[in-house]
Amino acid sequence: MQPDTVIMNLHELLEKIERLCDILGGDRLVEVETAHISGVSTMTVGEAGLRFLQDLSKSGLRVKVFSTCNPISAPVDTVLDSAQRDMLFMLKMLGVSTWTTCTPYEHVKVRSRRYYAWSESSAVAFINSVYDAYAEKFPGVLALVSAITGTAPRIGLMIPSRRAPQVLIKVRSPRPLTYTECGVLGKIIAEMFGDEIPYLPEAGTLFKSLEHVKSLLAAYATYSNNTFLVLEGVTRNYDEYRKMLSDNVSDKVNLDVNDIVRAERDLGVIRDNDIGQFRCRSCIVVGCPHLGREALCRVVEMLCRQTDFDLPRTFVFTSRFARHCIKHSCVSLEIIPDTCLFVSKYVGELSKDYEIILTNSVKQFTYLRKILSEDKVLLIDSEILEKVIAGTQQDNVHR
């Protein structure tokens, strides 16, 4: 379906989605619980996408199921771009809830083994791998059409028989992994096995929180077309997937922390002894995917304990729901809702104002390096970030 196709009524839209189901190899249309639409920032959408949305908004059609959308180009309350304001207005005309977050699963109930028409890869990977929901990464246009019709083609991972684990990956670690290590692990698994579905036994011991699971799955979905991992102890119904292993597993692999450390070294992850050189003219960016409320509270608490004005400025991207729960007076911290660095005006501003952008997100590191020079964006482990902050305060004490 071309995004500039003019749609004037529901009947025509249903006909098109039925044809699309055949083209994509779906076995039938299914009713979806909710929809989530990506490609709503004017930094990424083209003229054809804008025209398509304009035609839909004028048609009188409205979404049939509860629907949300991805981050836009700036916080909703500060949008100056007329095209972005128009896009938000058109989405509202269609009945889409303009939550503008890439983590809608933190604010809407997701049920196991129900169908979802979502188009944000990290969110699809999360609801598949944590809730055992039935979802496949849809193009933004297909997610929007599914929202209006209430139906979607049952394709790929939405078909239960295609969700059987194919590789067994044992990850040994004497401790839970850090946020960045989780992202690196997701990258390793994606590059090793492509579209095959992995099963990780005893995975629950690897993660401190669901925030760490988000890091793993966001990186995994960045480097693989697949958006489903079975995480023993985390994934709902994992015991049923474990029973499928003997019939389907084609490969068994053992990984440990040393494999992750080597991969971090290849990515140039900043280590303890490299900290000092990055305090000047650098900034820290976290929140890809959007930081959850508990993680945001921890960042704020950590930064607000510091009184050193030489602290690298930290930019946190999150949802407005998490942002509204936080009050702070930390001069080195800026909390930005509704958008993310990659699809916003901030990417140009920060690359101009700072020599180095430090991030703890493998997904963000990968995306930013596509549009900025490689020496401009560096990956730094979350625990090292804390040492940057603590180290800055200590330096100030000894002056």
N, C-alpha and C positions, 0 to 999 in steps of 0.2 A: 504494500500500500504506500503510495507516495504521500508525504505529509502535506502537499499543497492540493490534495483532492478535496473538492467541495462536497460536504455532507449536509443535506438539508432535512433528513428525517430519520427516525429510528429504524424503520424498515430497511432502508438502504444501508444503514450502518450494520445491521444484523446480517444482511446478505454479504457484505464485504468481510465481516469477521468469520463467517462460515467458509468463504473461499480461502481466506488466509489460513484457516485451520487445515485445510487440505494441502495448501502449499507448504506449510511448516511440518507436515507429517503428523499432525494431531489425530487422535482416534475419535474425538468428539469434543463438543463444547461443554464446559462445566460452569456451574454457578460459582462466583467468587465471593469470599467474605468481605474483603476490602481491596482497595487499589492504592498504589503509591506511584507517583509520576515524577520522573526525572527530566532533565533537559529544560528547566524553567528559568535558568539564569540567562540574561541577555548577553552574558560573556560567552555563552556556548551555543545558544540557539540561533538558527539562521532566519532569513526573511521568509522562507517557505514555511518554517515552523510557526512563525508569528501569524502568517496569513491563515494557516490551517486552524489555529486556535481562535482567530478572529471569526472565521466562518462558523465554527462550532458554537461559539458564544452567542452569535446572532440567530442561530437556528431554533432556539427555544428548548433545545435538549438540555437535560441535566443528568448528573451522575445518579446511578441507581443504587450504588453501594457507598458506604463511607470511604472517602478518598482523601489522601494527603499528597503533599508535594515536597520535592527536594529543596535544598538551600538555593537562594537567589543571589543576586550580585551584591547586596548590601543589607544591613538590618532593615526590617520592614519600616520602622519609624523614621528612617533617614534616607529612604530611596529618593534620589534626585533624577535618575534616568527616566524620562517619560515613557520609553518603551517598556521598561521594567514595571512601572506603575500600571501601564495598560495591560501587561500580561497578568499581573495579580488581579486586576479588575475582571479580566476575562475568565480566569480560573474561578473566581468567586461567582460569576454569572452562571458557570456550569455546576456550581455547588461543591467545588473542591475546597476542602479545609486547608487554608494556606498556613500550615504549621511551619513550613520551610525548614525541615530538618531531615538529615539522612538517617536518623535513628527513630523512626516512627514506632517501632516495636517497644520502645520505652514508655510510650504514652497511649497505646491502644492495645487491647487484648488480642493475642494471637493464639488460636486454638490448633491443637495437634491434628494433623491429617485432614485439614480443610484447605480449600484452594484459595490462592492469593495471586492477584495480578500486580506485581511490584516490579519496578524497573531500576532500582538502585542496587548494584551488585553486592555491596557489603551488607545491606539490609536483607537481601534475598538469602545470602549465605548464612546470616544469623538466624532467621526464622526457620530455615531448613535444618540447620545443624543443632540448634538449641531446642526449638519447639517441635521439630519433626513436622513442620507445616509442608504443604505441597506447593512449591513455587519454582518458577524458572525465571531467569533474568529476561524481562521483556524490554523491547525498545519503548521509549517514553510514549510514542504515539499509540502503540498497542495497549499499553497500560491505561491510557486515557480512554480509548475506545472501549476497552473492557469495563472501565468504571461506568460508562454511560449505558452499555448494554447489560451490565451485570454478569456477563459471561466472558469466558476466555478459552482459547484452544488448549486442550490438554496435551501438552508436549513435554518432552524431556523428563526432568525430575518430577514433574507433576504426575507421572505415571508410576505407580508403586513398584512395578516389576523392574523399573530402571534405577531403583535406589539401593540395590543390593551392593554391599561392600565388595571391592575387588582386590584390595591390597591391605595387608596388615602391617602397621607401623608402630613399633614399640619405641617410646621415647623415655630414656632413663635420665633422671635428674635427682640429685640429692636434696633439691629445694625447689619451690615453685619458681617458674620462669618470670623474668621481668617483663614489663609491657613490650619493650623493644625486642627482646628475645622471642616473645610470642609471635610478633610480626615476622621476624627472620625465619622462624620455624614454618610459618605459613608459606613463605616464599620457597623454602627448601622443598616442602612437600609438593607444592604446585609444579615446580620445575622438574621434579623427579618423576611424577606420575601423570601429569597432564589432566586428562578428562576422566581418569579412573577414580573410583570412589574409595577413599581410604577409611580404615577403621583404626582408631587409636585406643588400645586397651589401657585401663587405669588412667585415663586422661584427666579425670577430676583433680588429681593430686598436682597437676602441672600448673594450675591457674589459681591466683590469689582471689580473683573476682571475675564477674562477667565482663568487666572492662577489659581484662586481659584476653578473654575469649574473643571480644570484638576485634582486638588487635590481630590475633591469629587469623580470623576469618576475613577481615578486610584485606590483609596482605595476600591471603590465599586466593581470594576472588580477583585480585589485581593481576596475578600471574597465571591464572587458570580460567578457562571457560566454565569449569565446574563450580558449583556453588553449594556443595554438600559434603560435609565430613561427618562421620559418626564418632562422637567423642564419648567414650565410656564414662559413665558417671555424670555426664552433662546433658547429652542428647536424650530427649524423651523417647521412650520405647527402645533405647539402645540394646536392651536384652534381646529383643526380637531380631535386630540386625546382627547381633552376635551369633544367633543360631544359623544365620545364612552363611557364615564365614566358610565352613568346611566345603560347601558346594561351589563357592564362587571365587575364593582367593587364588590369585595367580602369582602373587609375589609377597614375600615377607622381608621386612627391613628393620634393622635396629639402629636407632639414633641416640646420641647422648648430648650432654651440654657442650662437650668439646666440638662436636660437629656444628653446633650453633655458633660457638665462639669463632671457629674458622670462617664461617660464612660472614659473620660480622666483620672480621678482619678484611675479607675481600671487599666488603661494602665501604670500608674506611670508617667504621663506627668509632667515634671519639672515645678514648679511654682516659683513665684517671690522670696519667702524666701529660695529657695533651690539653687539659682544661684551661690553664692560664691564658694561652694565646687567643682564646675566643671570647674573652670578656669585652674587649674593645670593639666597638662598631658591629656588635652581633645582637641578634634578637632570638628569642625562643618562641616557637610556635607549637602548640598542642591542640588536639581536638580534631583528629581525622581518623575514624568517624567522630561526630560530635561527642564531646565529653558528657558523661552522665552526671547526675546531681551529686552523688557521693564523691566521685572522683574530682568534680569541680570544687566541692567543699574542701577537699584535702589540699588541692593546689592553692586555694585562697588562704587557707590556714597556714600553709608552709611559707608562702610569700609574705603574708602580712606580719609574720614574726620578725621579718628583717627590716632594718632601718637604714640600710646602706643604699644611697642614691646611685652608686656605681653598678648596681645589680643590672644584668642584662634585662631589657624590657621583654616581658612575656605577654604573648597574645594567645588567648584561649577562645576557641570556636566551640559553640555549644547551642543547645536549643533555647528558645525564649522561656520555656518552662523551668529549665534548670537555672537560667539567668535570673529569673524573678525571685528565686529562693535565696539569692546571695546579695549581701550588702558588704562593701569593703571600702577602705580608704587607702589601699596600697598604691603608691605612685608608680610602681614598676609593672603593674598588671592592668591589662585591658581585656575585658570579657566581651566577646562579640557574638551576638545571637543571629540566627536566621541565615547565615551565609557560611562559606568555607573559603579558605585561602585560594584554592585553585580556581574557583569560579567567581571570584570577587575582584573589586577594585584594589583590595589590599595587596594582592600579589605584586602589582606594579609599584605601589607605594613603599612596601617593605624592601623590595629589591633595590629601590633607589636610595632609601634611607640607611640601609645596613649593608655592610660588606659580606656578612655571613648570616644565613638563616639556619638555625639549629632546630631540628624536629626529632621527636621520639617515635614518629609514625612511619613505618616502612611504606605504607600506601602513599602518604603525603610526600615522602622523600622521592619516591618513584615518579609521581606525577609532576612535582615541581622541577625535577631535573629534565623533564621533557621540554619545558618552556624557559628555564633559566640555565645558566652555565653550570657544569658539574661542580666546579669549585665554589659556587655560590651557596649550595645547599648541602648540609652535612647531617648525618644521622648520629644522634647521641642517645645513649641509654637513659631511661628515666632515673635510675639510681645515680647516674653520673650527673644528671641535671640537678638533683638534690645537693650533690657535692659542689656543683658550681655555686649554688646559692649559699650554702654553708661556708664554702671557701672564701667567698667574697666578703662575708661578714668577718671571718677570722682575719683576713688581710687588713680590714679596716681597723680592727682592734690593735694590730701590731704597728700601725703607722705612727 
